[in-house]
Amino acid sequence: NVGMTSSVSNSGSASPYLMLYPNPVKGQHFTLHSQMSAQDYQLEIISAQGKVFHTEKITLLPENSTEIRAPQESGAYCLRWIGGGNSGVIPFIVP
């Protein structure tokens, strides 16, 4: 199982990241793992066609994992995250 990592630069500190796994997604959920400082984040799951399937606000804690509900339809998606002065996009597949 391969996880997809999204790196961002944060001036004055190591590059924090989020990891989404498994990818391709298995089952109804995927896991989002954080090594970022504790912050509130907005998550959006977006299809390859640009349709927003899900939005959620969560608090990500350092060295913590959170389960996120995956789309039920097969296809290519992106998880867009915004918060803590950073943002990123992690592509993933639902078989």
Summary of the structure (lengths in Angstrom):
residues: 95
radius of gyration: 12.7
end to end distance: 13.5
largest distance: 40.7
contacts: 257
relative contact order: 0.29
helix: 0%
strand: 64%
